[in-house]
């Protein structure tokens, strides 16, 4: 909007002026601190005089007043009192910490080095802490050798906290240099002082020992770790290490016990399949054939989608155990061994008297034809499946595949019949909503607005009985759009109103509110304490001493010692511990936010709302600011204003991409707050005209800069429409261009309907929903 353009120019100028001033002050402070160094290094025989000589350098340098600002300051602050002298070293320490938080690591290191060199005014413990901060920064800069050197130069008394931190940083540096013995020694020193995170560090020792092939020692440390406080996933990891290494060492009974423990405790099927597979082999080797066969049979019956089922099938057949032809066919199908799979399925058709097995045999024979490119034979097979039992879920899947064939052949009528069959015969089938969406959308693509309205209404009615509110909202919203296109304004308003009433803050509720030009949802006008008192009936709750909890202490040790992933897991465990205490959760969210632990803070704040089953419109703004924070505000303002991007949109994107975790990494190589992949990162760097290493995106400043630049390019490429730009950011501009071209109607609604990546659809909807919260908070802050 025009008003936004007017505001951006002066704000950008002020921000740039502020950045220049901050750099000027930083240079001045560095010079002042250098005077301290010179003073401290002169006349060593008179230490008292050295101290006195250093005192003038501790006065804060006069603030330079740019000519542009001089008149403003004279008018705004004519009687500004003189500020008390400040310690340049303390200011440098604070400045270096601020630079590090934003990701300016080299600059932070330079300032910290200056502070250390000028540290004569600091007490020894403060200087040691400052040096340990420097070591952690060296590790972030991938300079482990320099970190080791800095650690070796620390001498004299260390507090218990500093000693523990020294051990962990020494271990991190050694691990980075593949110095296993040094790392194990340092971590052992930490563990043997009964430190808060001793169990997690014991597990780290076990992992390193396992990595270098020292299995028996790894078992000892893993089992030691299991005797202490471990987050759930780390407990499973310790069990897995112990089981695997005991198995390798030939200690079958102990290995079996650990595999059984893993089976009972792990919710992940991959763990269960691996444990069953090894259990079967160990039981067989011990002569317990029946136990082995029972485990193998469980694998082939319940874990068909895992590779272990293939091995189990072979072992069962080698043992002379009879296995059903359908089971054999399904496993061979998953292995893409088409000839053997087809043979087994034909045997099912020729021998099984059960209708469900006959349907499965027919379906998979057809699917094998499809996999081999024989669409004609596949079509005949899918039709036969429907003929055998139209109520079987595989009949619904067959109809969906036949509809795809019909579309590829240009036969829309046949496709519509198959989709309608799925809706009518099996509305509870997982793909039934997809069938309804595509059936109704064909009428849209033909410009049949009345017919499209009717179809979306019918889909919404079906959704009310069989599907969730979100799908019902989607179809009603589309019925409103089509009704408007058909000239039925009153009906369109009625339908859109029903969407808002169902859920005003979900994606389609927000779209319907915009359709109706309704005021956006707002936040409550209430303090968090008052809100909690109304909900809990408690007026004077007992405060939780969070910093005294072992989980908190362990997480702080791990964070300060450079074990960031372990610290994240421990903080997650802390939130789980507090999950039923709303007062403690709020306290934790506030404390964590103050420590820049945004991911954990958001988790705690969100858990409070979850605990009461409330949405964000029913929560106080103080709590919402913790659940939807705006960290790195200066950096965000700098880069979003430079690129013309709404900072609230980029914060919403960051919430979805990384949940404000600057160190987040994804499976495709995504790094940092904005989760940029390597190929895209190279394109962005070229566009910005800079060089970068992909790991540098762990720096908040660079991640925000890259994210703002790339999001701006997508907005430029897609009519400045956030919905389309977000889809392009997530799935690539090529896919987004295809969806725009395939949309039945122009604009974001048609675009989203054409979007055929479910994960991208969910991504866009999540970000838009988050943006509504940020906008509501901003409106609340701006209201008088």
Secondary structure, 3 states (H helix, E strand, C coil): CHHHHHHHHHHHHHHHHHHHHHHHHHHHHHHHHHHHHHHHHCCCCCHHHHHHHHHHHHCCCCCCCCHHHHHHHHHHCCCCCCCCCCCHHHHHHHHHHHHHHHCCHHHHHHHHHHHHHCHHHCCHHHHHHHHHHHHHHHHHCCCHHHHHHHHHCCCCCCCHHHHHHHHHHHHHHHHHCCCHHHHHHHHHHHHCCCCCCHHHHHHHHHHHHHHCCCHHHHHHHHHHHCCCCCCHHHHHHHHHHHHHHHHHCCCHHHHHHHHHHHHHHCCCHHHHHHHHHHHHHHHHHCCCHHHHHHHHHHHHHHCCCCHHHHHHHHHHHHCCCCCCHHHHHHHHHHCCCHHHHHHHHHHHHHHCCCHHHHHHHHHHHHHHHHHCCCHHHHHHHHHHHHHHCCCCHHHHHHHHHHHHHHHHCCCHHHHHHHHHHHHHHCCCCCCHHHHHHHHHHHHHHCCCHHHHHHHHHHHHHHHHHHCCHHHHHHHHHHHHHHHHHCCCHHHHHHHHHHHHHHCCCCHHHHHHHHHCCCCCCCCECCCHHHHHHHHHCCCCCCCCCHHHCHHHHHHHHHHHCCCHHHHHHHHHHHHHHCCCCHHHHHHHHHHHHHCCCHHHHHHHHHHHHHHHCCCHHHCEHHHHHHHCCCCCHHHHHHHHHHHCCCHHHHHHHHHHHCCCCCCCECCCCCECCCCECHHHHHHHHHHHCCCCCHHHHHCHHHHHHHHHHHHHHHHHHCCCCHHHHHHHHHHCHHHHHHHHHHCCCCCHHHHHHHCCCHHHHHHHHHHHHHHHHHHHHHHHHHCC
